Amino acid sequence: MDNSTLPLAGVKVVDFTRVLSGPFCTALLGDLGAEIIKIEPPQGDDYRAIAPMRNEQSALFTVMNRNKKSLVLDLKKPEAVALAQELASQADIVVENFRPGVANKLGIGYDSLKALNPRLIYVSVSGFGQDGPAAHMPAYDIVIQAMSGLMNATGHADGPPTLVGEAVSDVISGLFASWGALAALYGRERTGTGTHVDVSMFESTLAFAATSTSRYLFTGEDAPRVGNRHPLSAPFGAYQAKDGHFVLAILNNKLFAQLANALETPAFATDARFASDALRSGNEPALRAWIEDWASTRTVSEVLAVLEQAGLPCAPIWNTSQALSSEQTKARGFLREVEDPRLENLKLPSQPVRFTSYGENQVNRAPGLGEHTELIAASVGLSAQRIAELRELGVFG
């Protein structure tokens, strides 16, 4: 696919990342036309072996490593480090998600690469950032969810802290990393110099928990576990109908009056218990009983027909299959058909932002392990003979 019409065309990224947070960052950059050179150890990115698998290909690896080229380097060998440094000297962006200090030991830390390329934008994604008392700690998504307050705010009031049903800390830190890389790229256009972009999964998740953080800063109160309702507003949550659940979001008095009329109980709109959003939140059980009593004799589709007719924010609760196969998803082209001889009928997502002055995002298959090793090595001027010598030395695994 020709990527010359995309906003990041001509941007070269050297990607030392593995698993999820870093690869998600570079996948987003690749969607918009950046050239992504993924440097993998001889055994490959750990995600290559993580289920679910189809035809010996990992779903997670395939999605998170679309639009990339794979180069295998054994960074324990000095020749491999020299080649990695040469690639970085020609790159715009380097992304790594090692534990702090590891990249320095490997010879690919910021100071080493900055000396070779002062314009380099070097992005580090780690659990807690490059400094602070927790910087040395290993961090998985579950660790960050646990320590950021996200788990403590998730679940029912009478139940235990609960994981969010997605690896949100990994994903949001990858998103912030891509945002940081692009902000630094823009800054370089003005200053001519690069920078080290230090991304903390912990802080990314705190930033993601915007309502919980705001609440604490103004009240000193932690976000409580409230199940399938909003912690501050009501009626704002999931409700039971005859054949399933639906969601309803009422945030102001005007909408609440519309709801009271739609449910044929207009007196609720002037009931003193429900005169403000704060009062409605405090009397949420009464509101829930009122709504669910009305909905109990109606199917979800019947409920939504009434609420939509009244102009109220509401929706069915879909699973992933329903969301991805919806007419809205199809109309927007979020999933794209991709040719991959290893995986028939492959569809992959792209980043969700559209640019009217540029072409469609590129979506290409993930690479095989080391698939582009010789191509990339030749791109920095190595002869076929030198490439063969390095292969004999085990530089390429």
N, C-alpha and C positions, 0 to 999 in steps of 0.2 A: 504494500500500500504506500502511495506517495504521501509523505508527511510534510511536504514543503509548504503546504497551506495552513499548517497548524501553528498555534501561538508559541510553542516551545521548539519549533523546528530549528535545528542548528545547535541546540543546547546538548552538551555531552555530560552524562552522569556515570560515575564509577560507583557501583553498588556493592558494598561489602556486607550487606545485611542478610539476615536469615529469619525464618519463622514468619512472624506476622507484622509487627509494627513498622519495621524498616521496609520490607517488601511492599507493604500497602502504600507507603509514601512514594516509593519509586514507580509503582504501577500507575499511580495518579499522574506523575510527571510524564510517564511513557504514553499514557492516553492522549496527551496533548502534544505529542510529537518529539519529545526529548529522546535522544539515543541513550538507552540504558545498557551498560555493560555490567553484567552480574558476575562477580568473582566468587566462585564457590571453592570450598576445600575438596580434596579428592573424593570424600564420601558424599559430597553434595549437601545442599541445604537440608536440614532435618525435616522440613515439611514435605520433601519428596517421598518420605516413607510413612506419612501420617494419613490414616483413613479419614473419609471414605475414598476407596480406590475404584477406578474403572480401567480395565485393560492395563493394569500395573501403573496407572497414572493417578497421582493424588489430586483430588478435587481442590483442596486448599492451595497446593502449590500451583496448580494450573491457573487458578483465578488470580492469585496474588503476584504471579510472575509473568503475566501477559506482557507482550511488547518488549521483551528483553532478549539480550544475547548472553550466552553462558560461556564463561572462561574459567577453567579449572586451574587453580594455582595452589601449590603446597607452600604456604608462606613460612614454613620452617626452613626453606632453602633460600639462600641469599639471592640466587638468580631470579627466583619468583618474586621476592620483595622488590628487586630492581625493576622488574617488568611492571609490577603494580605501581611503583613510584613513577615510572615513565608514563603510564596511562593517566595517573593523577596530574602530572605536569601539563597534560594537554586537555584536561577536563575543566568544565565549569563548576560542577558540583560533585562532591564525594559524600556518600551517606554510609554510616556504620552504626550498628547497634550492639557492639560488644559491651561487656561490663567496663566501667571506667578504668583506664590504665592498660587494658589489653591491647588496644590498637597501637599504643606507644611501644609496647614490648615487641609487637610484630613488625615495627618499622614503618607503620602507615598512620601514625598519629598526626594530629593537626600541625604541630610544630615542624615535624619532618617534611610534610607535604607543602606547608606554607612556604618553606624555604625554597622549594622548587617552583612554586606557582603562587605568587603573592595575591593573585586575583581569585584564588580558589575559595569557593564556598563549601565549608566542611560541616556537615550535619551529623551530630551525635544524638542518637535516641537511647536513653537508658532508663532504668526504673525510677531513679530519684535524682537524676542530673549528675553532673561531673564533680560536684562538691557537696559538702554537708555530711553529717554523721551517718546518714543512711546510704550514702553513695555506693558503698561497697556491697550492699545487699543484692542478692539475685532477685529478680522481679518477674513474676508471671502475672498474667491478667488477674487471676484470683487474688494474688497478694495485694495488688494495687486497689482492686475493688474493696478488699477488706479494710485497708488502711486509710482510704480516702473518704470514708463515711458513706459511700454509695451502697454497700451491702446493708449497713445499719439502717438506711432509709428505705430499704426495699423489702416488701413482704407484708403480711397481715399483722395487725396490731398485737394479736395474741400468738403470733408465730415467731420463728427464729429469723435472724438476718438472712437475706436471700440473695444469691447471685442474680444479676441481670442476665437475661437469656441471650446474650451475645458477648463476645470478647471486646467490650466497649473500650476498656483502657488501652488495649493494643491498637484498636482501630483509630480512636480519637488522637492518640499520640502520633500515629502515622499521618493523620490529617494535619495536625499542627506542624509536624516536621516538613510536610510539603509546603504548607503556608509559610513557614520560616525560611525555607530555601528560596521561595519565590520573592519574599520580601527582601532577602539579602541580595538576590540577583538584581532586583530593581535598585537597591541602594548602591550596588557596584557600578551601575550605569552612571551614577552621579559622582561617586568618589574614586572609582577606578581600583578599589581594593576589595579583597574578599573578607571573610569573617568566619568565626566558629559559631555555629548555631547549636546551642545546647538545649535539648528537648527532654524534659522529665515526664515520664508516664504519670507519676504521682500528681504533679502540678497540672498536667493536661486534664486529668480526671477531676481534680478540684475545680478547674475552670469549666469543665463540662457540667458539673453539678451546680449550675448557676443559681437555681432557685434555693437550694439548700444553703449555699454559701451566703447568698443575699439575706436569707432569713436569719442566719446566725449573726451576721455582722450588725444587724439592726435590733435584734431581740435578745441575743445571747442564748437562743434556744436551738437545740439540734432538731433536724427534720425527723418527725416521728414516722414509724411504719404505719401506713394507713390503707394497705391493700390496694384495691382497684379504684381508688378515688384520689382526687387531687389533695395535697396536704393543706392547702390554704383556701380553696374555693369550693363551692357546692351550689347546685348539683353538677358535678364535674368528675365523671368516672365511668365505670362499666356497670351495667344494670341487667337484670335477668328478665327475659321475655319468656313466652310459652315454650319456645323451641331452641333457646340459646341466649347469647348475650349481645348487647350493643353498647356503644359508648355515646355519651351526651356531654356537651361542654357549655355550661352557662356561666358567664363571667361578669355580667352586669345586670342592672335592674330591668333594662329594656328587654333583654333576652328572657329574663325570668318571667316577665309579664306575658311574653309571647308563649312561653311554655305553659303557664297557667291557663291561658285561653285554649291552647291546643289540646290540653288534657281535660278541657271542659270543667275546670275548677277555677274560674277567674278570681274568686275571693282570696286565693293563695297569694296573688300579686300584692294585696294590701295587708296581708297578715304581718303583724309586728315582729313575729319570729324570723321573718324572711326579708326584712326591710333593707338589708345591705348584704354584700358578699361575705363580710366577716360574720354576721349573724346567721346567714345561711350555712356557713361552714360549721358553726357551733351547733346547729340543729340539723346536721346532715342525716342522722338516723331517721328523723321524721320525713325528710325529703325523699330518702331512699324508699321508705315504706310506701309513700304516696305514688312515686313513679312505678315501682315494681308491682303494686297492686293494680294499677292501670294496665301495665304491660303484660301481666300474667295471663290475660285472655287473648293476647295477640301474638302472632309470630313476629320474628325479627323484621321480616320484610314489611309486614303491616305496620309495625311500630315506626320504622324508618319512613314509610310513605307519609304518615301523619306529621312526623317531626320535620321532614324535608319540606313539606307543603307549608309549614309554619315558618320556614326560613331559619331553622335552628341547626347549629353545628352538631352533627351526629354521624355515625358510621357503623357498619357491621364490623365484626372482629374477624379478620381474615388470617389464614395461615400463610406460610411463605409461598406455597404453590398458587394460592389464589391471588396473592399480590403480584407475583411475577407473570402470571398468565392473564392479568386484568387487561381490559381494553385500554386503560390509561397508560400502562407500562408499554404496551405494544405501540400505541400512538407516539410515545416519546422516544421509542427506540433504545430503551435502557439496555436491553439484551441484544447482542449482535451475533449472527451466525459466523463462525470462524472455521476455516479449513485446518484440519489437523489429521494427518493420516493415522495417528494413534487413537483418535477419539472421534467416532462418527457422530454427526449431528450435534457438534459442540456449539454451545452458546456461552458467551462470556459477557459480564457487565462492563460498563465503562464508567468513568467519573460522571457525575450528574449535571455539570454546569455546561450550558451552551453559550457559544460565542457567534453572534450573527455575522461578523466580518471574517470568519475563518471557516475552513472546511470541517467535515465531520471528524470526530475523534477517531484515532486509529485503534483497532482492536485486533491484535495478532496473537497467535498461540504462544504458550510458554515454551522455552527452549529445552532440548534434551541436555543432560549433564555434559558440560564441556563441548557442546555442539559447535560453538563459534571460536574455539580456542585458536586454531591456526589462522582464521580470518582476522581476529583481533590482534594476534601477535604480529602478523604481517603489516597491519595498519600502522604500527609504530616503527616500521622500517626493518624488522627482523627478516633475514633471508630464509629461504626454505632450509638451507643447510643449518643455520643457527637454530631454527625451530626444531629440527630433528635432533640436534645436539642437546637442546634443553629437554626434549622429551626423553632422551636417553638418561639424562641426569635425574629424571623423576620430577622435574619442575611442574609438569602438568598432571601429576598424580599417576 
